[in-house]
Amino acid sequence: MGQWIDRAFALFEEQQRYRGIDVNWVKQKLTGLKIETPSWGYGDSGTRFKVFQKVGVPRNPFEKLDDAAQVHNLTGACPSVAIHIPWDKVENYSKLTEYAQSLGLRIGAVNPNVFQEDDYMLGSVTNANPEIRRKATQHLLECVHIMKEVGSDVLSLWFADGTNYPGQGHIRQRKQWMQEALAETYKALAPNMRMLIEYKFFEPGFYHTDLADWGMAFNAATKLGPQAEVLVDTGHHAQGTNVEHIVAYLLDEGKLGGFHFNSRKYADDDLIVGTTNPYELFLIFYQILEAGRDKNENVRKTAEHIAYMVDQSHAIESKIPAMLRSVLNIQTQYAKALLVNHEAVADAQKRNDVLGAENAVREAYEFDVSPLLAVIREEQGLPVDPMRAFLESGYQEKIAARGVGGSSW
């Protein structure tokens, strides 16, 4: 394996040197890529029809951290874990934080849940009932308090609020209620915290969703202030939407806060990252890396301060291998995007060379980056093949002792 890697990497390095790409810089950027995994991605999950119970899934937040540590130890890229409240609610958050630290992890984004209780059937912060709106807003404030306890600096907000039928709700009034709840929560943030506002164009509301697209999230964040930004979930768009265009726009406005990476073919959005349209993922990273070269300091800072988070629930796959596959797919597309020769693209653009510009982007995508990733993992003391290392570790067999009936989402 070692000789194969050395030969393949030597050829790869020669190719990139010829293209004017600094491979040492590429390696440095790849080593610095950090991807947050979600606690709920390790628990039982399913569809609106059924939650499928599996053997060995975590029974509590501490066991979720155990599983997340496996992904980090094998990839070196996932030092933080997002939590969802109340799914991950505990009596003592100091103990949860300390346990994470003992595993080489930290608690990442805190995600409120204002969609599962019966009270929220017709909306949470946009519900016509003021008592329910108050309850939902109090939960958002509770999560800000939890952030302070666990040392989190990201509040990740997604709302299921919407309607199924014309006339069911007063759309403009609901918009105002949403903004009021966000504003109250925003005021509770500490100076080092960010509020990331997510959107989804449909589901579970089939007539309208209160935060339906990036423009609505952008408008809400802009009204709030500099600590509020937009969170792009890669599966939350209509078919054919140019997601990388949205990414570029938000970068230029200094309002791209983070990603929830996942994948989908038709409607729902919880498939393994990069399994249906890896080229889109590559193009998203291309836009981010291009923005990182911008002369505008605000654009550069935005590109460098993005929270990369996985958000998926594996309904049929084994939990840890599915998470590993997502992380490995992200690393692969990021590595390819690092190979784009931006000078060649810019030169072709100036000359209105349409095919030349397209080729300068596409040729980076077509390189095999597996030798590059293998060398980086070797240099970090990580398994060259993290998936194989996990399957051979015996960990999956060990956690079978947990039995069936772990925590859902």
N, C-alpha and C positions, 0 to 999 in steps of 0.2 A: 504493500500500500504506500509506504514512504517514497520509494523510487518512482512509482507512478505519479504521485503528487508532485514531486520535484520536477519531473520531465514536463508534465502538463503545465505546471505553473511557469516554468522557464519559457515555454512557447507563448503562453498568455502574456507574460511580462514583455516579451519581445514585440508582440503584436501591438500592445498598448503604447510602448515607447515609440514605435513607428507612427502611431496616431497622435502622439503628443500628449498622452495621458500619464500623469505622475502616479504610478502604482502605490508608492509609499503613502501619498495623500489619500488615495482610495482606501487603503488598509486602515489608516487612521480614522477616517470617517466611519467606516464600517464598525470598527471597534467601539466607537462612541455612540452608535445607534442603540437606544434603549426603548424597549417595548413593554408597556404595562399589560399584564394579563388580568382578567376579571375573575373574582371569586366565584361568581355564578357559573362560569364556564366549566367549573370542576364538579358542580352538583348535578343532580337529576334535572332533566329538562325534557321538553317535548313540543308539541304544537297546541293550538287551541282545542284540539280534539282529545289529547291525552298527554300526560307526563309519564315518560317511560322510566321505570325504576331499574337501576343496574346494580350489579354486585360491586362493592368496594368504593362507592362514591362517598365523599366526606359527609360526616354526620353533624358537623358544627364548623364554625369559622376557622378554628385552629387546625382542623384536618384539611380544610381548603388551602391553608397556608403551607402545610406539609407538601401537598401536591404541587402547588405553585413553585415551591423550592426545587422540586425535581426539574421543572422546565428551566428555571434559572441556572441551576447547577450544570445542566447539559448544554445550554446555549450561551451562558454568560451575558445574556442580553435582556433579562426580565427581572430587574431588581425590585420592582414595585407591584403591588396587587391592589386593584380597585375593589372597594367594598360597596355593598348595597344594603341600605337600611329600610325595613327591619330584617331583611334576610340574614344579615350578619350582625344583628344587635347582640351585645354582650353586656353583662353587668359591670365589668371593669375593663375599660378600653386601654388602660395602662398595661394590663397583662397581655392584651392582644398585641399591642405595639411592641412590648418587650419580647413576646414570642416570635413575632415577625423578625425582629432584629437578631434573635438567636439563630435564625435560619438564613441570615444574610439578606433579608428582605426588609422592605418598609411598606407602610400603608400608603397607597396612592390616592386616587380620586375617590371622593365620597359621593354616592349616588342615592338621592332620595327616591322613595317609592310612593307615588300618589296615584296608583292605578289599580291596585289589587283589592282594596277594601270595598265592601258593598256601598258605602257612602259615596264612592267615586264613580258609580255607574254612569252618572250623567255629567261628570266633570269634577275636577278637584278645585284648583284656584279659579276656574271659570264657572263653577256651579252656581245656579240661580239662588241656592240656599246660602245665605251669608255665614251660617254656622259651619257649613262644610268648607267654604272658602277659608274661614279662619283656621279650621283644623288642618287643612292642607298647608297653609302658610306657616303655621306653627311647626309642622314637620320639617319644612325647609329650614327654618331657623334652628331646629334641633340638630339637623345635619351639619350646619355651620359650627355649632357647639362641638359636635363630635370631631369635626375637622381639627379644631384647636386641641382636642385631647389626643388625637393620633398623629398630629404633625402633618396633616395633609394641606396642600396648597391649591387643590382643584375641587370645585363643586361642579359636578356634572349633572345637568338638568335635562330630562326628557319628560314630556307630558303626553299622556294619552288623550287629553281633553279634545273633544270634538263632538259633532252631531251626526246622526244617521239620516235625517230627513229635513227638507226645507221647512223653515218656520219653527223647528224644534228649539232653537236658541237664538238669542239676539246677538248676531255675530260681532257687531261693533262694541256692544257692551262687554261681551266676553273678552275681546281684545283689551279693553281698558282694565278689566279685572286682572288679566294676566300681567299687564304691565305694573299694576299696583303691587301684586305679590312679588314680582321680580325686584321691584325697587326696594321694598321693605327688606328682602333678603340681602340685596346688594349692600345696603347700609350696614348690615351685621358682619360683613367680611372684614378680616384683618388686612392690613396693607399688603401683605405678601400673598394674598389669596386671589384666585381668579374664578370667575363664574363662566362656565362654558355652556352655551345654550344650543341644544340640539333641536332638530326639526324632522318631520316625517310627513310626506304629502298625503298619505292615507293610512288607515288602520290604526286603532280600531274604529275610528270614526269614518264612515263611508260616504258622508255627504260633504263635511268639511272638517279640517283639523285646525285647531287654534294656532299652532305654529307649523304651517304646512311646508314652508320652503326656506332656503337660505336667506332670501330677502327679508322675510318676516323676522327671522332670528337676528339678522344683521341690524335691522331697524331697532329691535328691542335692545340689543347690546349697545348700539350707538347712543341711544337715549340714556342708558344707565351710566356709562362712563368707561374709562380705560381698563378697569378690571373685569369687564364683561366682554366676552368674545364668542365666536361661533364655533360650534362643534359639528364637524362633517361626519356623518355616518355614511359609509360608502354604499350601503344598501337602501337608503331612504329616499330614493329618487324615482321619478317616472322612467319608464323604458326609454332608452336612447338619450337620456340626459348626459350632457358633456360635463362630467364631474370635475375634470381637471380645469375646465374653464372657470367653474365656481371657485376652485382652489386658487387659481391665479388672481381672480378678482378680489377675493378676501385677503390674500397676501398683500396686494397693492394697497388695500385700505387699512392694513395693519390690524385686521380683525379675525384672522384665522388662529383659533386657539388650540384646536386639537382634532384628532380623528378617532372614530370608532371603526376599526377595520373589521370587515366581514365580507360576505359575498352573497349574491343571489342571482337566480336566473330569471324568475318571473316577479314574484311579489314579496314574500317575506325575506328577511335579511340576516339570517343566522348561520349561513354556510361557512365553511372553512375559508379563510382569507385567500384570495388569489386562485380559487379553483374554477371559476367560470370566465373571468376576464382578466388574466394577469397583465395584459398589455395596458389596461386602464390603470392598474396599480403602478406600473412602471412610469406611465405618463404623469401621474400625480406626483411621484417623487421627482421627476424631471422638472416640473414646474417649481417645486419647493427648492431644489438645488439651484435652479436658474435664479430664483429670487434671492438666494443666499449670496449671489454675486452682485446684486444691485447696488448702485451708487447711493440710493436712498437708505439712510441708516435705519429708518423705521421699518422698511420692508425687510432688510437684512435681519433685524432683531426679531421680527415676527417669524421669519423662516427658521431661525435658530431656537425658538422658544416653543415649538409645537409639541403638544402632548400626544404621543403615539400610543394608542390604547386599542386592544382587541376587545370586541364586543360580539360574542357569539355564544350560542347555547347548542351544544352538540346533542341532537335528539337521538341519533342512531349510532354514532361513533363512540369509541372508547374516549374518555375525557382527556387524559393526559396526552396520548398520542395525537389526538385532534388538535390540541393546543400547540404541541410541538410543530405539527405540520403548518399551522398558521404562522408561527414565528419564523420558521425556515423559509416559507414562501415570501414573507415580508423582506427578510434579509436578502433573498435572491433578487427580487425586483429592485430593491434599493441599491444593491451592488451594480446591477446593470445600468441604473440611472446615473450612477457615478461615472460611468464610462462615456457619457455623452460629451462630445467635443463642442463646447459652447461657442468657441471662436469660429469653428467651421459652420455651425448653424447660423451665427450672426452674420458671417460673411455672405452666405447664400441668401439670407433674408434681405440684406442690403442690395444685392444684385437681382432681387425678385426671381431667384432661381428656386422655383417651387419644389421640383423633384430633388434638387440638391439639398435643400433644407430638410425635407422629409427624410431623405436618406441618411443625413447626418444624425438624426434622432434615432431612426429605426436600426441602424447598424449596431448601435450600442445594445439594443434589446436582443439582438441575435447572437451575441457572444455567450459562450458557455462559461459561467462564472464559478462553476463547482471547484475548479482547482484553486481559485482565489480564496473561496470560503474555507476550503480544506486547510490551506496554509495558515490562514488567520486563526482557525480553531487550534491547530497544532501549536502555534506560537503562544496561544493563551492557555495551553494545557487542557484544552477541552476535547471531547471526542470528535473525531473527524466526521462521523456519522451519528449525530445525536439521537435520531430515531432508533437506529439499531442498538445503540448503547442502552437506551431505555428498555427496549424489548428484552435485552439480555440481562438486565440488572436484577430481575426478580421482584422489583417493586410492585408491579401489577399483581403478582401472585400474593405478595405480602399483605396488600391492603384488602384482599378478598376477605380477610378475617373481619372486616367491618360489616360484612353481610349486605343485605338488601334493605333499602328504606332510609337512605341518607337524606340530607336536606335538599329540598327542591330549590330551583333558581335561587 
